């Protein structure tokens, strides 16, 4: 079973790969040393490549809040639909 890596850990790993590349390693060698696949590296780079740790934390907070708000909207929409149906007498 695959383990989940936090956004902060992914960004730290990206920075470590950059350091190893600066020392002359290839991406494949750097990924092998850090225990990740090249595919994971490129996926993380695409998603988190330009983020700092603070920005990544803020992104996660916003995603969590967005999910909570979406759930609230769904619940309120359902309640509204139920009230409309009850008010129209179609029950």
DSSP file (Angstrom, degrees, kcal/mol; ACC not computed):
  #  RESIDUE AA STRUCTURE BP1 BP2  ACC     N-H-->O    O-->H-N    N-H-->O    O-->H-N    TCO  KAPPA ALPHA  PHI   PSI    X-CA   Y-CA   Z-CA
    1    1 A X              0   0    0      0, 0.0     2,-0.1     0, 0.0     0, 0.0   0.000 360.0 360.0 360.0 135.2    0.0    0.0    0.0
    2    2 A X        -     0   0    0      1,-0.1     2,-0.3     0, 0.0     0, 0.0  -0.423 360.0-128.4 -74.1 144.3    1.4    3.4   -0.9
    3    3 A X        -     0   0    0     -2,-0.1     2,-0.4     1,-0.0    -1,-0.1  -0.655  19.6-119.3 -91.2 151.4    2.1    5.9    1.8
    4    4 A X        -     0   0    0     -2,-0.3     2,-0.4     0, 0.0    -1,-0.0  -0.730  22.8-153.9 -90.2 135.9    0.8    9.4    1.7
    5    5 A X        -     0   0    0     -2,-0.4     2,-0.0     4,-0.0     5,-0.0  -0.920  16.8-123.2-110.7 134.9    3.3   12.2    1.6
    6    6 A X     >  -     0   0    0     -2,-0.4     4,-2.3     1,-0.1     5,-0.2  -0.300  23.4-114.4 -71.1 160.6    2.4   15.6    3.0
    7    7 A X  H  > S+     0   0    0      1,-0.2     4,-2.4     2,-0.2     5,-0.2   0.901 117.8  53.5 -61.7 -41.0    2.7   18.7    0.8
    8    8 A X  H  > S+     0   0    0      1,-0.2     4,-2.2     2,-0.2    -1,-0.2   0.910 109.2  48.0 -61.3 -42.3    5.5   20.0    3.0
    9    9 A X  H  > S+     0   0    0      1,-0.2     4,-2.3     2,-0.2    -1,-0.2   0.884 110.0  52.7 -66.5 -38.1    7.5   16.8    2.6
   10   10 A X  H  X S+     0   0    0     -4,-2.3     4,-2.3     2,-0.2    -2,-0.2   0.914 110.1  47.8 -63.2 -42.4    7.0   16.8   -1.1
   11   11 A X  H  X S+     0   0    0     -4,-2.4     4,-2.2     2,-0.2    -2,-0.2   0.900 110.7  51.2 -66.4 -40.3    8.3   20.3   -1.4
   12   12 A X  H  X S+     0   0    0     -4,-2.2     4,-2.1     1,-0.2    -1,-0.2   0.909 110.3  49.7 -61.7 -41.0   11.3   19.4    0.8
   13   13 A X  H  X S+     0   0    0     -4,-2.3     4,-2.3     2,-0.2    -2,-0.2   0.906 108.1  53.3 -64.9 -41.4   12.0   16.5   -1.5
   14   14 A X  H  X S+     0   0    0     -4,-2.3     4,-2.0     1,-0.2    -1,-0.2   0.912 109.8  48.4 -58.4 -42.7   11.8   18.7   -4.6
   15   15 A X  H  X S+     0   0    0     -4,-2.2     4,-2.2     1,-0.2    -1,-0.2   0.880 109.3  52.8 -66.3 -37.5   14.4   21.0   -3.1
   16   16 A X  H  X S+     0   0    0     -4,-2.1     4,-2.5     2,-0.2    -1,-0.2   0.887 107.8  51.2 -65.2 -38.1   16.6   18.1   -2.2
   17   17 A X  H  X S+     0   0    0     -4,-2.3     4,-2.5     2,-0.2    -2,-0.2   0.913 108.9  51.7 -63.9 -41.5   16.5   16.9   -5.8
   18   18 A X  H  X S+     0   0    0     -4,-2.0     4,-2.1     2,-0.2    -2,-0.2   0.901 109.9  49.2 -61.0 -40.9   17.4   20.4   -7.0
   19   19 A X  H  X S+     0   0    0     -4,-2.2     4,-1.2     2,-0.2    -2,-0.2   0.932 111.5  48.4 -64.0 -45.5   20.4   20.4   -4.7
   20   20 A X  H  <>S+     0   0    0     -4,-2.5     5,-2.4     1,-0.2    -2,-0.2   0.871 110.4  51.9 -63.9 -36.3   21.5   17.0   -5.9
   21   21 A X  H ><5S+     0   0    0     -4,-2.5     3,-1.6     1,-0.2    -1,-0.2   0.887 105.8  55.1 -65.9 -37.6   21.1   18.2   -9.5
   22   22 A X  H 3<5S+     0   0    0     -4,-2.1    -1,-0.2     1,-0.3    -2,-0.2   0.774 104.1  55.2 -64.5 -25.5   23.3   21.2   -8.7
   23   23 A X  T 3<5S-     0   0    0     -4,-1.2    -1,-0.3    -3,-0.2    -2,-0.2   0.396 131.3 -93.1 -88.2   2.2   25.9   18.8   -7.4
   24   24 A X  T < 5S+     0   0    0     -3,-1.6    -3,-0.2     1,-0.3    -2,-0.1   0.458  80.1 134.9 105.3   0.8   25.9   17.0  -10.8
   25   25 A X      < -     0   0    0     -5,-2.4    -1,-0.3    -6,-0.1     2,-0.2  -0.439  52.5-121.0 -78.0 156.4   23.4   14.2  -10.3
   26   26 A X     >  -     0   0    0     -2,-0.1     4,-2.6     1,-0.1     5,-0.2  -0.487  28.3-107.2 -86.0 167.3   20.8   13.4  -12.8
   27   27 A X  H  > S+     0   0    0      1,-0.2     4,-2.7     2,-0.2     5,-0.2   0.916 121.3  52.5 -61.0 -42.3   17.1   13.5  -11.9
   28   28 A X  H  > S+     0   0    0      1,-0.2     4,-2.2     2,-0.2    -1,-0.2   0.920 111.5  45.3 -60.9 -44.9   17.0    9.7  -12.0
   29   29 A X  H  > S+     0   0    0      2,-0.2     4,-2.4     1,-0.2    -1,-0.2   0.914 113.8  49.3 -65.1 -42.7   20.0    9.3   -9.6
   30   30 A X  H  X S+     0   0    0     -4,-2.6     4,-1.8     1,-0.2    -2,-0.2   0.916 112.0  48.2 -64.0 -42.7   18.6   12.0   -7.3
   31   31 A X  H  X>S+     0   0    0     -4,-2.7     5,-2.3    -5,-0.2     4,-0.9   0.904 110.7  51.4 -64.0 -41.0   15.2   10.3   -7.2
   32   32 A X  H ><5S+     0   0    0     -4,-2.2     3,-0.6    -5,-0.2    -1,-0.2   0.910 109.2  50.5 -62.6 -42.4   16.7    7.0   -6.5
   33   33 A X  H 3<5S+     0   0    0     -4,-2.4    -1,-0.2     1,-0.2    -2,-0.2   0.856 114.0  44.8 -63.7 -34.7   18.8    8.4   -3.6
   34   34 A X  H 3<5S-     0   0    0     -4,-1.8    -1,-0.2    -5,-0.2    -2,-0.2   0.513 113.9-116.6 -90.7  -4.9   15.7    9.9   -2.1
   35   35 A X  T <<5S+     0   0    0     -4,-0.9     2,-0.3    -3,-0.6    -3,-0.2   0.798  74.1 114.5  79.5  28.8   13.5    6.9   -2.6
   36   36 A X      < -     0   0    0     -5,-2.3    -1,-0.3    -6,-0.1     2,-0.2  -0.875  64.5-111.8-124.3 161.8   10.9    8.3   -5.0
   37   37 A X     >  -     0   0    0     -2,-0.3     4,-2.2     1,-0.1     5,-0.1  -0.530  24.9-118.3 -87.3 160.2   10.2    7.5   -8.6
   38   38 A X  H  > S+     0   0    0      1,-0.2     4,-2.7     2,-0.2     5,-0.2   0.878 116.3  57.2 -63.2 -36.5   10.8    9.9  -11.4
   39   39 A X  H  > S+     0   0    0      1,-0.2     4,-2.2     2,-0.2    -1,-0.2   0.915 107.1  47.7 -60.8 -43.1    7.1    9.9  -12.2
   40   40 A X  H  > S+     0   0    0      2,-0.2     4,-2.9     1,-0.2     5,-0.3   0.913 110.5  53.0 -62.9 -43.1    6.4   11.1   -8.6
   41   41 A X  H  X S+     0   0    0     -4,-2.2     4,-2.7     1,-0.2    -2,-0.2   0.941 111.7  44.0 -57.7 -49.1    9.1   13.7   -8.9
   42   42 A X  H  X S+     0   0    0     -4,-2.7     4,-2.0     2,-0.2    -1,-0.2   0.850 113.1  51.6 -69.2 -33.0    7.6   15.2  -12.1
   43   43 A X  H  X S+     0   0    0     -4,-2.2     4,-2.1    -5,-0.2    -1,-0.2   0.934 113.5  44.3 -66.2 -45.6    4.1   15.0  -10.7
   44   44 A X  H  X S+     0   0    0     -4,-2.9     4,-3.8     1,-0.2     5,-0.5   0.898 112.0  53.4 -64.1 -39.8    5.1   16.9   -7.5
   45   45 A X  H  X S+     0   0    0     -4,-2.7     4,-1.4    -5,-0.3    -1,-0.2   0.902 110.3  47.2 -63.0 -40.3    7.1   19.3   -9.6
   46   46 A X  H  < S+     0   0    0     -4,-2.0    -1,-0.2    -5,-0.2    -2,-0.2   0.900 122.5  34.8 -65.7 -41.0    4.1   20.1  -11.7
   47   47 A X  H  < S+     0   0    0     -4,-2.1    -2,-0.2    -5,-0.1    -3,-0.2   0.891 137.9  13.4 -83.6 -41.8    1.8   20.5   -8.7
   48   48 A X  H >< S+     0   0    0     -4,-3.8     3,-1.7    -5,-0.2    -3,-0.2   0.329  87.3 113.9-119.6   5.4    4.1   22.1   -6.1
   49   49 A X  T 3< S+     0   0    0     -4,-1.4    -3,-0.1    -5,-0.5    -1,-0.1   0.789  85.9  35.2 -55.3 -35.9    7.2   23.2   -8.0
   50   50 A X  T 3  S+     0   0    0     -5,-0.2     2,-0.3    -4,-0.2    -1,-0.3   0.358  96.9 103.9-102.5   6.2    6.7   26.9   -7.5
   51   51 A X    <   -     0   0    0     -3,-1.7     2,-0.2     4,-0.0    -3,-0.0  -0.645  58.1-145.0 -91.8 143.9    5.3   26.9   -4.0
   52   52 A X     >  -     0   0    0     -2,-0.3     4,-2.3     1,-0.1     5,-0.2  -0.500  36.9-100.5 -89.4 172.8    7.1   27.7   -0.8
   53   53 A X  H  > S+     0   0    0      1,-0.2     4,-2.3     2,-0.2     5,-0.2   0.900 124.1  50.6 -62.4 -40.6    6.3   25.8    2.4
   54   54 A X  H  > S+     0   0    0      1,-0.2     4,-2.3     2,-0.2    -1,-0.2   0.909 110.7  48.7 -64.2 -41.5    4.0   28.7    3.6
   55   55 A X  H  > S+     0   0    0      1,-0.2     4,-2.5     2,-0.2    -1,-0.2   0.881 110.2  52.0 -65.4 -37.5    2.1   28.8    0.4
   56   56 A X  H  X S+     0   0    0     -4,-2.3     4,-2.3     2,-0.2    -2,-0.2   0.905 109.5  48.9 -65.8 -41.7    1.7   25.0    0.5
   57   57 A X  H  X S+     0   0    0     -4,-2.3     4,-2.2     2,-0.2    -2,-0.2   0.926 112.5  48.3 -62.7 -44.1    0.3   25.1    4.0
   58   58 A X  H  X S+     0   0    0     -4,-2.3     4,-2.6     1,-0.2    -2,-0.2   0.892 109.1  53.9 -63.4 -40.0   -2.1   27.9    3.0
   59   59 A X  H  X S+     0   0    0     -4,-2.5     4,-2.5     1,-0.2    -1,-0.2   0.928 109.1  47.9 -60.0 -45.8   -3.2   25.9   -0.1
   60   60 A X  H  X S+     0   0    0     -4,-2.3     4,-2.3     2,-0.2    -2,-0.2   0.902 111.3  50.6 -62.9 -41.3   -4.0   22.9    2.1
   61   61 A X  H  X S+     0   0    0     -4,-2.2     4,-2.5     1,-0.2    -1,-0.2   0.920 112.0  47.4 -61.6 -43.5   -6.0   25.1    4.5
   62   62 A X  H  X S+     0   0    0     -4,-2.6     4,-2.7     2,-0.2    -2,-0.2   0.887 110.7  51.1 -66.4 -39.0   -7.9   26.7    1.6
   63   63 A X  H  X S+     0   0    0     -4,-2.5     4,-2.1     2,-0.2    -1,-0.2   0.901 111.7  48.1 -63.9 -40.0   -8.7   23.3    0.1
   64   64 A X  H  X S+     0   0    0     -4,-2.3     4,-2.0     2,-0.2    -2,-0.2   0.928 113.8  46.2 -65.3 -45.5  -10.0   22.0    3.4
   65   65 A X  H  X S+     0   0    0     -4,-2.5     4,-2.6     1,-0.2    -2,-0.2   0.893 110.4  54.1 -64.2 -40.1  -12.1   25.1    3.9
   66   66 A X  H  X S+     0   0    0     -4,-2.7     4,-2.5     1,-0.2    -1,-0.2   0.904 108.1  49.7 -61.1 -42.4  -13.4   24.8    0.3
   67   67 A X  H  X S+     0   0    0     -4,-2.1     4,-1.9     2,-0.2    -1,-0.2   0.900 110.9  49.6 -62.3 -41.4  -14.5   21.2    0.9
   68   68 A X  H  X S+     0   0    0     -4,-2.0     4,-2.0     1,-0.2    -2,-0.2   0.916 112.1  47.7 -63.8 -43.7  -16.3   22.2    4.1
   69   69 A X  H  X S+     0   0    0     -4,-2.6     4,-2.5     1,-0.2    -2,-0.2   0.879 108.9  53.9 -67.2 -37.9  -18.1   25.1    2.3
   70   70 A X  H  X S+     0   0    0     -4,-2.5     4,-2.3     1,-0.2    -1,-0.2   0.898 108.6  50.1 -61.8 -39.6  -19.1   22.8   -0.6
   71   71 A X  H  X S+     0   0    0     -4,-1.9     4,-2.5     2,-0.2    -2,-0.2   0.911 109.7  50.5 -65.2 -41.6  -20.6   20.4    1.9
   72   72 A X  H  X S+     0   0    0     -4,-2.0     4,-2.6     1,-0.2    -2,-0.2   0.919 110.6  49.3 -61.5 -43.6  -22.5   23.2    3.5
   73   73 A X  H  X S+     0   0    0     -4,-2.5     4,-2.5     1,-0.2    -2,-0.2   0.908 110.9  50.2 -62.9 -41.8  -23.9   24.4    0.1
   74   74 A X  H  X S+     0   0    0     -4,-2.3     4,-2.1     2,-0.2    -1,-0.2   0.918 111.9  47.7 -63.2 -43.2  -24.9   20.9   -0.8
   75   75 A X  H  X S+     0   0    0     -4,-2.5     4,-2.5     2,-0.2    -2,-0.2   0.922 113.6  47.0 -63.5 -44.4  -26.8   20.5    2.6
   76   76 A X  H  X S+     0   0    0     -4,-2.6     4,-2.6     2,-0.2    -2,-0.2   0.874 110.7  52.3 -66.6 -36.9  -28.5   23.9    2.2
   77   77 A X  H  X S+     0   0    0     -4,-2.5     4,-2.4     2,-0.2    -1,-0.2   0.907 110.6  48.3 -64.8 -41.0  -29.5   23.1   -1.4
   78   78 A X  H  X S+     0   0    0     -4,-2.1     4,-2.3     2,-0.2    -2,-0.2   0.932 112.1  48.6 -64.1 -46.2  -31.0   19.8   -0.3
   79   79 A X  H  X S+     0   0    0     -4,-2.5     4,-2.4     1,-0.2    -2,-0.2   0.911 111.5  50.6 -59.1 -42.7  -32.9   21.5    2.6
   80   80 A X  H  X S+     0   0    0     -4,-2.6     4,-2.4     1,-0.2    -2,-0.2   0.911 109.8  49.5 -62.5 -43.8  -34.1   24.2    0.1
   81   81 A X  H  X S+     0   0    0     -4,-2.4     4,-2.2     2,-0.2    -1,-0.2   0.898 111.0  49.9 -63.1 -40.4  -35.4   21.5   -2.3
   82   82 A X  H  X S+     0   0    0     -4,-2.3     4,-2.4     1,-0.2    -2,-0.2   0.918 111.3  48.7 -64.4 -43.9  -37.2   19.7    0.5
   83   83 A X  H  X S+     0   0    0     -4,-2.4     4,-2.3     2,-0.2    -2,-0.2   0.889 110.7  50.6 -64.7 -39.5  -38.9   22.9    1.7
   84   84 A X  H  X S+     0   0    0     -4,-2.4     4,-1.7     2,-0.2    -1,-0.2   0.913 111.6  48.1 -63.5 -42.3  -39.9   23.8   -1.9
   85   85 A X  H  X>S+     0   0    0     -4,-2.2     5,-1.4     1,-0.2     4,-0.7   0.907 113.2  47.3 -65.7 -41.6  -41.4   20.4   -2.4
   86   86 A X  H ><5S+     0   0    0     -4,-2.4     3,-0.6     1,-0.2    -1,-0.2   0.876 111.2  51.6 -67.4 -36.9  -43.3   20.5    0.9
   87   87 A X  H 3<5S+     0   0    0     -4,-2.3    -1,-0.2     1,-0.2    -2,-0.2   0.809 106.4  53.9 -70.3 -29.9  -44.6   24.0    0.2
   88   88 A X  H 3<5S-     0   0    0     -4,-1.7    -1,-0.2    -5,-0.2    -2,-0.2   0.624 110.1-122.2 -81.7 -11.5  -45.9   23.0   -3.2
   89   89 A X  T <<5S+     0   0    0     -4,-0.7     2,-0.7    -3,-0.6    -3,-0.2   0.665  70.1 131.5  82.9  17.0  -47.9   20.2   -1.6
   90   90 A X      <       0   0    0     -5,-1.4    -1,-0.1     1,-0.2    -4,-0.1  -0.366 360.0 360.0 -97.0  53.6  -46.4   17.4   -3.7
   91   91 A X              0   0    0     -2,-0.7    -1,-0.2    -5,-0.1    -5,-0.1   0.410 360.0 360.0-120.1 360.0  -45.6   15.0   -0.9
